[in-house]
C-alpha cells in the first residue's frame, strides 16, 4: 500500500484541506505561488523507509492554495495561516482508505516548507490498519539558467558493485523549471517511461514517474554530471550525460 503514497501526498505540505480545524485564519506569511519540488521520506506499514520526489504548481489567493500535481494533473485546494500549513486528507487507494494529517512551516524567506504527515491506511473491509509518518521538505524553484530540452545519452556507474555500469537515455522537454519527457534505463527494465523532474539554476533532478530511479546533479545546455539513487535495490552511484549532436 506504500507505493502510491506520494501520489496523494504530492500536495505535500502545502495542502490545507478545509478539515484543518475551526481556528480563525491569520494573514499568510508569504505568497507560495510558483513551482515547488519536494522530497518525502516515508516510513510505516512494516515497509522500509522510502524516499520519493514530487513536483507541483501552487497558486495562492489569500489563505487559499490551489495545488496542481505535475505527474497526475490532480488539483487540490488547501489553506495557509501565517507561516503554518496544516491539512487533513482522505483518499481511496490499494483497496482501502488512507487518512493523512499534516503540519508544516513556511520559512521566513518563503522558499522552503518542512513538516511531518501522520497517516493511517485501512483496508476495504476494516480488518487491517497500519500507520506511519512522512517527513516532507519542499523548495520553491527559481528560474533555470540553462535549456536542457532535447535528447541525451549517458552512462551510470554503481558505487556499490564493482565494475557495474550501463547506459541510459532521456528525452527532456523543459517548461520553465519543470521537466517532462521519457527515460530509458535498460539494465533495470525502464523503457520509454514517462519522466518527471526539475531544473533550477544549473541544478537538475529527473527520473521515471514511478520514482524507481532518480538522477540529480549539475548541468549545462549540453552536458550533465551527478549522482543517482536506485532506491528499490538500495544502489547508488554516479552518472554523466551529453546532449546528442542533433540537439546542440
Secondary structure, 3 states (H helix, E strand, C coil): CCCCHHHHHCCHHHCCCHHHCCCCCCCCCCCCCEEEEEEEEEEECCEEEEEEEEEEEEEEECCEEEEEECCCCCEEEEECECCEEEEEEEEEECCEEEEEEEEEEECCCCCEEEEEEEEEEEECCCCCEEEEEEEEEEEECCCECCCCCEEEEEEEEECCCCCCEEEEEEEEEEECCEEEEEEEEHHHCEEEEEEEEEEEECEEEEEECCCCEEEEEEECCCEEEEEEEEHHHCEEEEEEEEECHHHC
